[in-house]
Amino acid sequence: MTSDGSEQVRASGARDPDALIRRAGVRGDPDRDQHFLVDDRVVDRIPTYLPEGTDLSHVLEIGGGPGVLTDRLLEVADRVTVVEQDETFAAHLRREFTEEVEDGRLTVVDGDALAVDLPEFTACVSNLPYGISSEIAFRLLPRGKPLVLMFQKEFGERMAAESGTSEYGRLSVSAQHYGDVHVCEIVPREAFDPQPAVQSAIVRVTPREPDYEVDDEEFFLDFVKALFTQRRKTIRNGIRNTAHISGLADPDAVVEAADEDVLRKRAGNMAPTEFAELAQLAADVGL
């Protein structure tokens, strides 16, 4: 303790994770997807994974919790907005970072990150609640901003997977439609309190335009989803069997128009560009 009773921060100026959690007065609850990152070394590294040259004028954080990552983001960003659903944590963040709130450097938004209006932001860095990480990721990806997000290890590896690998699937194609996806670090269970049942992965998404064109992005993503529900079947059979998912009115017309080499493939061996070309053909002749 210092002379005024406040807890001493680390030499770098960053607050100690364990002390932040104590001051929040709430223990993590695995049943509510609450696993607090307590390893200083991991927390310190997370902001460094943003792409070089990222605009840090307004960083968004989803799920601030006790403020461990919030504290690090305030060290590197001009302004931070945190979306926090738990009222206790929202109040703690405002109390813990009173000076930053009063200076306008920190805004705490109460509410569900899947429901509230997200502000305009220049980058997002978050340790996401596992249970809703997919929904949040696909709310963020279309914004076209740099992302550094913590996921379950398996989910993160599937996002970054290349075609022809066992991890490659609908998630890989959909995420990589919006940017380059890279697993920066695997985080062990021991870095959290309470410990989750699985390892985690810090994933970076660097936004970029895809190297293909699709006229109807929604149909493209639905078409990819449809074919991966039949990933063990050939593309020919996948097209015919999933019209109720893809929305095709005439799947046979697509099969008749498509290249035979493509029709013999399976979804797991189709590169995103091949999916895009086939989806464009499907939209032209099968809708």
Rosetta silent file (secondary structure, phi, psi, omega in degrees, C-alpha in Angstrom):
SEQUENCE: MTSDGSEQVRASGARDPDALIRRAGVRGDPDRDQHFLVDDRVVDRIPTYLPEGTDLSHVLEIGGGPGVLTDRLLEVADRVTVVEQDETFAAHLRREFTEEVEDGRLTVVDGDALAVDLPEFTACVSNLPYGISSEIAFRLLPRGKPLVLMFQKEFGERMAAESGTSEYGRLSVSAQHYGDVHVCEIVPREAFDPQPAVQSAIVRVTPREPDYEVDDEEFFLDFVKALFTQRRKTIRNGIRNTAHISGLADPDAVVEAADEDVLRKRAGNMAPTEFAELAQLAADVGL
SCORE:     score description
SCORE:     0.000 S_00000001
   1 L     0.000  145.746  171.938    0.000    0.000    0.000 S_00000001
   2 L   -86.022  176.766 -175.473    1.064    3.581   -0.578 S_00000001
   3 L   -63.752  -26.629 -179.373    0.695    6.244    2.115 S_00000001
   4 L   -90.764    3.882  175.337   -2.776    7.223    0.875 S_00000001
   5 L    94.979   -8.086  179.427   -3.987    3.608    1.045 S_00000001
   6 L   -82.162  152.439 -178.166   -4.065    2.885   -2.666 S_00000001
   7 L   -77.486  139.591 -178.370   -2.317   -0.225   -3.961 S_00000001
   8 L   -68.343  134.902  174.543    1.023    0.297   -5.659 S_00000001
   9 L   -87.128  165.951  179.933    1.042   -0.287   -9.415 S_00000001
  10 L   -67.138  165.260 -173.282    3.876   -2.055  -11.196 S_00000001
  11 L   -57.396  -32.753 -178.689    6.953   -0.138  -12.227 S_00000001
  12 L   -71.032  -10.192 -175.688    5.700    0.261  -15.791 S_00000001
  13 L    98.367   -8.817 -179.401    2.673    2.130  -14.497 S_00000001
  14 L   -80.726  144.587  178.141    0.335   -0.756  -15.253 S_00000001
  15 L   -74.285  147.646  179.211   -2.077   -1.953  -12.602 S_00000001
  16 L   -75.095  128.542 -178.245   -1.598   -5.419  -11.134 S_00000001
  17 H   -56.937  -45.227 -178.888   -4.273   -7.861  -12.426 S_00000001
  18 H   -62.134  -38.677  179.047   -4.819   -9.547   -9.073 S_00000001
  19 H   -67.211  -39.218  177.135   -5.255   -6.169   -7.373 S_00000001
  20 H   -61.389  -43.166 -179.940   -7.763   -5.053  -10.000 S_00000001
  21 H   -64.915  -40.199  178.005   -9.801   -8.208   -9.483 S_00000001
  22 H   -62.726  -42.314 -178.442   -9.745   -7.719   -5.701 S_00000001
  23 H   -69.965  -27.592  175.794  -10.929   -4.139   -6.051 S_00000001
  24 H   -67.414  -28.303  175.861  -13.721   -5.238   -8.372 S_00000001
  25 L    74.058   20.741 -178.585  -14.945   -7.407   -5.508 S_00000001
  26 L  -133.325  130.857  174.587  -16.179  -10.190   -7.779 S_00000001
  27 L   -85.458  145.960  177.878  -14.765  -13.649   -8.267 S_00000001
  28 L   -62.037  143.863 -178.138  -14.775  -15.088  -11.751 S_00000001
  29 L  -123.796  105.188 -179.852  -17.675  -17.426  -12.491 S_00000001
  30 H   -57.162  -30.944  179.432  -17.016  -20.102  -15.151 S_00000001
  31 H   -66.649  -19.488  178.046  -20.762  -20.650  -15.473 S_00000001
  32 H  -109.045   18.687  177.388  -21.014  -17.031  -16.687 S_00000001
  33 L    64.385   30.824 -178.544  -18.000  -17.314  -18.988 S_00000001
  34 L  -103.584  101.754  176.171  -15.894  -15.214  -16.602 S_00000001
  35 L  -126.842  110.410 -173.403  -12.217  -16.176  -16.804 S_00000001
  36 E   -88.742  131.168  177.753   -9.937  -13.288  -15.844 S_00000001
  37 E   -75.896  119.410 -174.724   -6.537  -12.971  -17.490 S_00000001
  38 L  -119.492   -4.136  179.311   -4.021  -12.624  -14.655 S_00000001
  39 L   -83.586  109.026 -178.045   -0.660  -13.307  -16.331 S_00000001
  40 H   -52.975  -40.269 -174.699    1.026   -9.892  -16.656 S_00000001
  41 H   -64.280  -41.101  179.179    3.266  -11.060  -19.461 S_00000001
  42 H   -68.001  -45.759 -178.738    0.345  -12.124  -21.654 S_00000001
  43 H   -59.723  -42.174 -178.797   -1.665   -8.971  -20.908 S_00000001
  44 H   -64.203  -32.340 -176.441    1.310   -6.777  -21.759 S_00000001
  45 H   -78.182  -27.355 -170.172    1.808   -8.511  -25.107 S_00000001
  46 H   -54.897  -51.283 -179.217   -1.786   -8.322  -26.352 S_00000001
  47 H   -62.898  -24.614 -177.972   -1.785   -4.687  -27.591 S_00000001
  48 H   -71.523  -12.762 -178.866    1.561   -5.264  -29.327 S_00000001
  49 H   -83.292   -6.398  174.808   -0.089   -7.733  -31.713 S_00000001
  50 L   -60.988  146.030  179.017   -2.021   -4.982  -33.498 S_00000001
  51 L   -56.748  146.171  178.457   -0.759   -4.480  -37.064 S_00000001
  52 L   -58.478  135.059  178.997    2.049   -1.959  -37.400 S_00000001
  53 L    85.047    7.718  179.087    0.714    1.526  -38.030 S_00000001
  54 L   -60.715  136.733  175.519   -2.729    0.845  -36.538 S_00000001
  55 L   -71.620  116.273 -176.768   -4.671    4.000  -35.735 S_00000001
  56 L  -104.492   23.510 -177.749   -4.975    3.998  -31.921 S_00000001
  57 L   -71.724  -25.115  178.809   -7.137    7.088  -31.633 S_00000001
  58 L  -154.176  101.057 -177.305  -10.174    5.059  -30.505 S_00000001
  59 E  -100.040  134.119  178.019   -9.845    1.441  -29.375 S_00000001
  60 E   -99.631  137.617  173.504  -12.897   -0.695  -28.610 S_00000001
  61 E  -125.716  130.430  176.036  -12.884   -3.406  -25.945 S_00000001
  62 E  -100.221  120.947  177.544  -15.690   -5.938  -25.576 S_00000001
  63 L    76.520   73.776 -177.082  -16.135   -7.222  -22.020 S_00000001
  64 L   -71.381  -28.035 -179.026  -13.847   -5.165  -19.805 S_00000001
  65 L    55.766 -132.781 -179.471  -14.466   -7.193  -16.646 S_00000001
  66 L   -77.250   -4.449  174.022  -12.166   -6.016  -13.840 S_00000001
  67 L    96.387   16.236 -178.559  -10.180   -3.837  -16.260 S_00000001
  68 H   -62.698  -50.776  178.572   -6.954   -5.792  -16.650 S_00000001
  69 H   -75.633  -34.332  177.294   -6.789   -5.320  -20.423 S_00000001
  70 H   -53.710  -43.672 -179.442   -8.524   -1.938  -20.226 S_00000001
  71 H   -59.007  -43.647 -179.211   -5.592   -0.642  -18.200 S_00000001
  72 H   -69.460  -36.317 -179.487   -3.088   -1.723  -20.871 S_00000001
  73 H   -67.167  -35.591  178.252   -5.181   -0.252  -23.674 S_00000001
  74 H   -66.497  -21.999  177.674   -5.305    3.108  -21.931 S_00000001
  75 H   -74.828  -24.655 -173.918   -1.501    3.107  -21.962 S_00000001
  76 H  -114.617  -19.068 -174.885   -1.350    2.892  -25.762 S_00000001
  77 L  -103.915  151.437  174.155   -4.617    4.392  -27.049 S_00000001
  78 L   -69.638  -39.230 -176.900   -5.813    7.977  -27.145 S_00000001
  79 L  -147.498  143.886 -178.947   -9.317    6.882  -26.245 S_00000001
  80 E  -130.343  135.587  170.039  -10.927    3.586  -25.196 S_00000001
  81 E  -116.416  128.309  179.012  -14.560    2.495  -25.197 S_00000001
  82 E  -113.088  129.834  172.507  -15.476   -0.586  -23.177 S_00000001
  83 E  -100.319  119.482 -176.383  -18.762   -2.454  -23.614 S_00000001
  84 E  -134.498  122.481 -177.241  -19.590   -4.248  -20.362 S_00000001
  85 L   -81.801  -32.374 -176.391  -22.820   -6.099  -19.637 S_00000001
  86 L   -77.033  119.916 -176.681  -22.211   -6.802  -15.943 S_00000001
  87 H   -61.359  -35.935 -179.563  -23.364   -3.803  -13.880 S_00000001
  88 H   -64.708  -44.632  179.542  -20.886   -4.537  -11.103 S_00000001
  89 H   -69.344  -38.172  178.364  -17.933   -4.495  -13.464 S_00000001
  90 H   -59.823  -44.272  178.703  -19.222   -1.414  -15.301 S_00000001
  91 H   -65.586  -39.836  178.399  -19.406    0.471  -11.993 S_00000001
  92 H   -61.810  -43.503 -179.124  -15.951   -0.812  -11.003 S_00000001
  93 H   -61.899  -42.112  178.958  -14.415    0.388  -14.278 S_00000001
  94 H   -65.987  -34.721 -179.857  -15.834    3.871  -13.791 S_00000001
  95 H   -75.787  -44.123 -177.386  -14.550    3.914  -10.217 S_00000001
  96 H   -66.697  -37.617 -175.755  -11.124    2.414  -10.976 S_00000001
  97 L  -113.803   43.416 -176.947  -10.488    4.697  -13.959 S_00000001
  98 H   -55.014  -45.118 -177.425  -12.230    7.821  -12.669 S_00000001
  99 H   -62.571  -43.959 -179.403   -9.560   10.171  -13.987 S_00000001
 100 H   -66.955  -36.019  176.875   -9.636    8.646  -17.477 S_00000001
 101 H   -65.352  -45.663 -178.608  -13.450    8.785  -17.544 S_00000001
 102 H   -65.701  -31.715  179.170  -13.460   12.425  -16.485 S_00000001
 103 L   -79.841   -6.317 -178.157  -10.815   13.256  -19.099 S_00000001
 104 L    80.818   10.244 -179.815  -12.915   11.640  -21.809 S_00000001
 105 L   -86.017  -19.380  178.921  -10.281    8.989  -22.482 S_00000001
 106 E  -130.693  129.488  173.428  -12.487    6.128  -21.282 S_00000001
 107 E  -120.612  129.665  177.847  -16.144    5.521  -22.014 S_00000001
 108 E  -108.201  118.765  179.467  -17.969    2.593  -20.411 S_00000001
 109 E  -101.559  118.798  177.956  -21.046    1.422  -22.310 S_00000001
 110 E   -80.264  128.556  174.288  -23.470   -0.665  -20.259 S_00000001
 111 L   144.923  175.226 -179.138  -25.076   -3.471  -22.213 S_00000001
 112 L   -79.593  124.829 -177.129  -24.849   -6.601  -24.303 S_00000001
 113 L   -64.045  -16.443  177.183  -22.205   -6.301  -27.045 S_00000001
 114 L   -86.884  -10.965 -174.645  -24.525   -8.182  -29.395 S_00000001
 115 L  -118.668  -32.177 -175.504  -27.335   -5.675  -28.892 S_00000001
 116 L   -73.293  159.361  173.105  -25.924   -2.211  -28.180 S_00000001
 117 L   -75.435  116.805  178.841  -24.976    0.246  -30.907 S_00000001
 118 L   -77.156  140.774  179.432  -21.224   -0.042  -31.245 S_00000001
 119 L   -74.841  167.797  168.697  -19.367    3.261  -31.676 S_00000001
 120 L   -67.278  135.099 -178.523  -17.081    4.057  -34.554 S_00000001
 121 L  -142.221  161.466 -178.317  -13.652    2.719  -33.595 S_00000001
 122 L  -101.151  -18.299  176.880  -10.217    2.428  -35.160 S_00000001
 123 E  -163.861  156.931  176.543   -9.266   -0.977  -33.695 S_00000001
 124 E  -128.728  130.421  177.788  -10.719   -3.562  -31.336 S_00000001
 125 E  -130.931  120.498 -172.115   -8.737   -5.492  -28.722 S_00000001
 126 E  -153.173  146.958  166.513  -10.694   -7.862  -26.485 S_00000001
 127 E   -98.847   96.064 -168.206  -10.638  -10.991  -24.364 S_00000001
 128 L   -77.849  145.959  168.840  -14.020  -12.214  -25.572 S_00000001
 129 L   -61.440  127.320 -173.722  -16.527  -14.272  -23.579 S_00000001
 130 H   -57.630  -39.431 -172.289  -16.200  -17.716  -25.151 S_00000001
 131 H   -63.632  -24.983 -177.635  -19.938  -18.374  -25.363 S_00000001
 132 H  -124.507   18.807 -174.521  -20.623  -15.476  -27.724 S_00000001
 133 H   -64.476  -37.173 -179.627  -17.204  -15.050  -29.339 S_00000001
 134 H   -65.176  -48.018 -178.881  -18.370  -16.173  -32.786 S_00000001
 135 H   -61.893  -41.485 -179.995  -21.340  -13.796  -32.872 S_00000001
 136 H   -67.089  -43.377 -179.276  -19.224  -10.881  -31.661 S_00000001
 137 H   -57.184  -42.461 -177.059  -16.424  -11.637  -34.127 S_00000001
 138 H   -84.534   -2.000  165.461  -18.830  -11.550  -37.055 S_00000001
 139 H   -84.964  -31.063 -177.766  -20.317   -8.336  -35.792 S_00000001
 140 H   -85.234  -39.470 -172.825  -16.830   -6.799  -35.794 S_00000001
 141 H   -54.447  -44.258 -178.963  -15.316   -8.281  -38.960 S_00000001
 142 H   -65.845  -11.980  179.069  -17.474   -6.351  -41.469 S_00000001
 143 H   -70.459  -18.032  176.877  -16.313   -3.080  -39.873 S_00000001
 144 L    68.964   34.316  179.253  -12.977   -3.480  -41.650 S_00000001
 145 L  -117.450  154.620  176.938  -10.826   -2.489  -38.656 S_00000001
 146 L   -60.640  138.206 -178.881   -7.783   -4.219  -37.128 S_00000001
 147 E  -128.867  138.276  166.670   -8.789   -6.763  -34.490 S_00000001
 148 E  -128.944  111.359 -170.044   -6.861   -8.567  -31.773 S_00000001
 149 E  -130.726  144.466  176.600   -9.215  -10.992  -30.070 S_00000001
 150 E   -97.745  126.836  178.311   -8.906  -13.844  -27.586 S_00000001
 151 E  -128.183  171.889  164.693  -10.789  -17.035  -28.482 S_00000001
 152 E   -61.136  144.770 -174.377  -10.799  -20.660  -27.507 S_00000001
 153 H   -54.217  -47.206 -177.007   -7.729  -22.228  -29.128 S_00000001
 154 H   -61.522  -41.656 -179.748   -9.702  -24.485  -31.464 S_00000001
 155 H   -63.855  -46.886 -179.632  -11.873  -21.601  -32.680 S_00000001
 156 H   -61.273  -40.788 -179.918   -8.886  -19.349  -33.335 S_00000001
 157 H   -68.535  -33.878  176.188   -7.039  -22.054  -35.247 S_00000001
 158 H   -68.170  -36.939  176.861  -10.108  -22.731  -37.383 S_00000001
 159 H   -59.034  -39.948 -172.794  -10.360  -19.024  -38.223 S_00000001
 160 H   -93.476   -1.625 -171.608   -6.792  -18.992  -39.510 S_00000001
 161 L   -66.680  149.456  176.860   -6.772  -22.428  -41.184 S_00000001
 162 L   -98.224  154.798 -179.904   -5.762  -22.931  -44.812 S_00000001
 163 L   -59.655  145.245 -178.975   -7.659  -25.050  -47.313 S_00000001
 164 L    92.241   -7.674  177.039   -6.734  -28.727  -47.275 S_00000001
 165 L   -98.683  160.506 -177.233   -6.201  -28.844  -43.505 S_00000001
 166 L   -67.705  -25.301 -177.980   -8.495  -30.572  -41.033 S_00000001
 167 L   -81.138  -17.561 -174.317   -9.252  -27.253  -39.288 S_00000001
 168 L   -68.683  134.204 -179.796  -10.355  -25.512  -42.495 S_00000001
 169 L  -167.328 -162.567 -179.635  -14.063  -24.872  -42.799 S_00000001
 170 H   -53.817  -42.292 -179.090  -16.863  -22.363  -43.122 S_00000001
 171 H   -60.593  -41.197 -179.191  -15.351  -20.270  -40.308 S_00000001
 172 H   -61.998  -49.635 -177.529  -12.009  -20.058  -42.128 S_00000001
 173 H   -64.782  -43.918 -176.783  -13.524  -18.887  -45.410 S_00000001
 174 H   -65.756  -44.729 -179.749  -15.923  -16.450  -43.746 S_00000001
 175 H   -67.466  -42.684 -176.713  -13.295  -14.844  -41.485 S_00000001
 176 H   -75.510   -8.986  170.916  -10.652  -14.642  -44.209 S_00000001
 177 L   -63.880  -29.636 -175.040  -13.174  -12.962  -46.487 S_00000001
 178 L   -98.229  -18.265 -177.681  -12.657   -9.864  -44.331 S_00000001
 179 E   179.461  176.841  174.607   -8.931   -9.949  -43.655 S_00000001
 180 E   -81.123  126.557 -175.060   -5.697  -11.829  -43.060 S_00000001
 181 E  -110.116  130.476 -176.282   -6.106  -13.983  -39.963 S_00000001
 182 E  -139.529  130.986  173.257   -3.104  -14.967  -37.843 S_00000001
 183 E   -82.062  113.127 -175.724   -2.807  -16.823  -34.532 S_00000001
 184 E   -82.614  -35.078 -172.549   -0.329  -14.702  -32.570 S_00000001
 185 E  -163.569  139.738  170.347   -0.040  -16.742  -29.396 S_00000001
 186 E   -94.376  127.414 -175.041   -1.473  -19.793  -27.659 S_00000001
 187 E  -107.234  123.279 -178.304   -2.368  -18.901  -24.072 S_00000001
 188 L   -71.181  159.299  179.490   -2.316  -21.670  -21.444 S_00000001
 189 H   -56.944  -33.698 -174.615   -5.173  -22.266  -19.026 S_00000001
 190 H   -67.824  -10.857  179.423   -2.919  -21.212  -16.157 S_00000001
 191 H   -78.653   -5.639 -175.704   -2.899  -17.607  -17.385 S_00000001
 192 E  -117.685  157.279  172.627   -6.516  -17.242  -16.214 S_00000001
 193 E  -140.205  119.187   -8.042   -8.354  -17.238  -12.904 S_00000001
 194 L   -67.936  158.559 -177.261  -10.478  -19.295  -12.692 S_00000001
 195 L   -73.087  133.037  173.953   -8.839  -21.546  -15.232 S_00000001
 196 L   -73.672  170.243 -179.170  -10.961  -22.417  -18.279 S_00000001
 197 L   -78.104  -15.039 -174.516  -11.240  -26.014  -19.452 S_00000001
 198 L  -130.980  165.167  172.495   -9.356  -25.271  -22.682 S_00000001
 199 L   -76.197  164.815 -179.228   -6.392  -23.284  -23.953 S_00000001
 200 E  -120.746  167.730  178.141   -6.929  -19.930  -25.634 S_00000001
 201 E  -137.419  135.744  172.611   -5.547  -18.197  -28.697 S_00000001
 202 E   -92.463  121.318 -173.631   -4.825  -14.548  -29.404 S_00000001
 203 E  -117.415  133.758  175.126   -5.870  -13.897  -32.992 S_00000001
 204 E  -107.072  133.699  171.974   -5.056  -10.889  -35.167 S_00000001
 205 E  -117.739  116.852  176.961   -7.221   -9.896  -38.116 S_00000001
 206 E  -100.145  112.894 -173.279   -5.643   -7.389  -40.495 S_00000001
 207 E   -65.497  145.722  174.620   -8.414   -6.032  -42.713 S_00000001
 208 L  -163.752  158.345  174.511   -8.058   -6.147  -46.490 S_00000001
 209 L   -73.979  141.193  177.783  -10.226   -6.447  -49.542 S_00000001
 210 L   -65.541  156.671 -179.268  -10.540  -10.060  -50.775 S_00000001
 211 L   -88.262   30.788  176.306   -8.652  -11.004  -53.926 S_00000001
 212 L  -149.846  167.855  179.599  -11.947  -11.906  -55.597 S_00000001
 213 L  -122.464  137.764  171.692  -15.258  -10.193  -56.225 S_00000001
 214 L  -130.404  134.969 -178.941  -18.760  -11.264  -55.246 S_00000001
 215 L   -73.476  -32.626 -175.451  -21.849   -9.256  -56.174 S_00000001
 216 L  -127.773   97.192 -176.360  -23.885  -10.537  -53.216 S_00000001
 217 H   -62.267  -39.710 -178.829  -21.835  -11.007  -50.061 S_00000001
 218 H   -62.209  -44.083  178.617  -24.750  -12.447  -48.089 S_00000001
 219 H   -65.346  -41.040  178.530  -25.399  -15.115  -50.720 S_00000001
 220 H   -55.822  -48.877 -178.448  -21.674  -15.922  -50.918 S_00000001
 221 H   -67.568  -37.100  176.248  -21.466  -16.556  -47.171 S_00000001
 222 H   -66.119  -38.196  179.909  -24.705  -18.591  -47.185 S_00000001
 223 H   -65.053  -43.449  176.563  -23.396  -20.634  -50.137 S_00000001
 224 H   -61.927  -45.785  177.902  -20.155  -21.396  -48.279 S_00000001
 225 H   -56.623  -45.450 -177.814  -22.140  -22.343  -45.176 S_00000001
 226 H   -61.061  -48.535 -176.157  -24.342  -24.657  -47.224 S_00000001
 227 H   -66.548  -31.486  179.033  -21.478  -26.519  -48.897 S_00000001
 228 H   -76.334  -13.951  171.695  -19.649  -27.060  -45.614 S_00000001
 229 L   -71.442  -13.383  179.309  -22.702  -28.807  -44.170 S_00000001
 230 L  -123.873   40.633 -169.247  -21.858  -31.462  -46.786 S_00000001
 231 L   -62.922  -22.123  179.523  -18.087  -31.261  -46.485 S_00000001
 232 L   -88.094   -6.920  177.984  -17.583  -35.010  -46.991 S_00000001
 233 L   -99.001  163.964  176.738  -19.558  -35.024  -50.222 S_00000001
 234 E   -68.469  159.681  177.253  -18.434  -33.701  -53.582 S_00000001
 235 H   -58.217  -37.331  178.520  -19.278  -30.130  -54.511 S_00000001
 236 H   -54.965  -51.608 -179.329  -21.676  -31.547  -57.102 S_00000001
 237 H   -70.472  -34.351  178.847  -23.723  -33.311  -54.434 S_00000001
 238 H   -61.514  -42.447  178.539  -23.305  -30.456  -51.990 S_00000001
 239 H   -61.551  -44.816 -176.951  -24.906  -27.993  -54.402 S_00000001
 240 H   -70.258  -31.725 -173.291  -27.822  -30.303  -55.055 S_00000001
 241 H   -88.973   -9.473 -170.456  -28.391  -31.233  -51.409 S_00000001
 242 L  -124.082   22.181  179.964  -28.263  -27.769  -49.819 S_00000001
 243 H   -59.278  -29.320  179.738  -30.488  -25.511  -51.907 S_00000001
 244 H   -69.276  -18.963  177.817  -32.698  -25.044  -48.831 S_00000001
 245 H   -96.243  -45.295 -175.981  -29.702  -23.451  -47.071 S_00000001
 246 H   -77.169  -23.976 -178.218  -28.069  -21.547  -49.920 S_00000001
 247 L    89.593    9.822  179.169  -31.352  -20.302  -51.369 S_00000001
 248 L   -67.685  135.022  176.225  -30.705  -21.674  -54.863 S_00000001
 249 L   -87.895  -27.389 -175.820  -33.840  -22.048  -56.968 S_00000001
 250 L  -139.033   76.214 -178.202  -32.175  -24.228  -59.607 S_00000001
 251 H   -63.421  -30.621  179.691  -29.191  -26.165  -58.222 S_00000001
 252 H   -64.194  -34.396  178.148  -29.101  -28.442  -61.271 S_00000001
 253 H   -64.362  -35.098  177.951  -28.439  -25.431  -63.493 S_00000001
 254 H   -67.440  -45.494  179.013  -25.403  -24.611  -61.346 S_00000001
 255 H   -59.839  -42.641 -179.195  -24.090  -28.167  -61.612 S_00000001
 256 H   -65.426  -30.940 -176.358  -24.541  -28.123  -65.402 S_00000001
 257 H   -89.825  -19.526 -173.365  -22.655  -24.812  -65.707 S_00000001
 258 L   -79.319  156.899  178.169  -19.797  -25.501  -63.281 S_00000001
 259 L   -68.496  137.547 -176.741  -16.376  -26.857  -64.177 S_00000001
 260 H   -62.304  -36.744  179.170  -16.106  -30.625  -63.746 S_00000001
 261 H   -61.939  -37.677  177.960  -12.824  -30.354  -61.807 S_00000001
 262 H   -68.964  -42.788 -177.252  -14.553  -28.124  -59.244 S_00000001
 263 H   -63.166  -26.463  179.644  -17.577  -30.402  -58.981 S_00000001
 264 L   -81.726  -14.784 -179.310  -15.334  -33.354  -58.060 S_00000001
 265 L   -73.964  170.719  171.070  -13.729  -31.471  -55.169 S_00000001
 266 E  -115.763  157.778 -172.087  -14.886  -31.394  -51.559 S_00000001
 267 H   -56.043  -37.921 -177.110  -15.470  -28.209  -49.592 S_00000001
 268 H   -66.007  -13.689  179.019  -12.380  -28.665  -47.416 S_00000001
 269 H  -109.125    9.973  179.023  -10.148  -28.486  -50.498 S_00000001
 270 L   -95.842  120.658  175.457  -11.764  -25.398  -52.032 S_00000001
 271 L   -70.469  156.556  179.771   -9.802  -22.168  -51.644 S_00000001
 272 H   -53.255  -39.111  179.619  -11.799  -19.002  -50.867 S_00000001
 273 H   -62.605  -38.164  178.306  -11.261  -17.731  -54.417 S_00000001
 274 H   -66.726  -40.061  175.778  -12.751  -20.954  -55.814 S_00000001
 275 H   -59.918  -43.408 -177.520  -15.756  -20.602  -53.516 S_00000001
 276 H   -63.571  -44.215  179.717  -16.214  -17.025  -54.722 S_00000001
 277 H   -63.350  -41.708 -179.639  -16.078  -17.981  -58.399 S_00000001
 278 H   -70.074  -38.326  177.965  -18.537  -20.817  -57.882 S_00000001
 279 H   -63.675  -39.264  178.597  -20.844  -18.638  -55.786 S_00000001
 280 H   -64.630  -42.363  176.284  -20.855  -15.981  -58.514 S_00000001
 281 H   -61.906  -43.653 -179.461  -21.731  -18.639  -61.095 S_00000001
 282 H   -61.898  -39.977  179.186  -24.441  -20.010  -58.805 S_00000001
 283 H   -67.066  -34.654 -177.433  -25.934  -16.546  -58.383 S_00000001
 284 H   -72.255  -38.979 -172.130  -25.908  -15.963  -62.126 S_00000001
 285 H  -113.854  -12.521 -171.932  -27.607  -19.204  -63.190 S_00000001
 286 H  -115.658   -7.968 -179.292  -29.244  -20.696  -60.105 S_00000001
 287 L   -86.166    0.000    0.000  -31.097  -18.008  -58.193 S_00000001
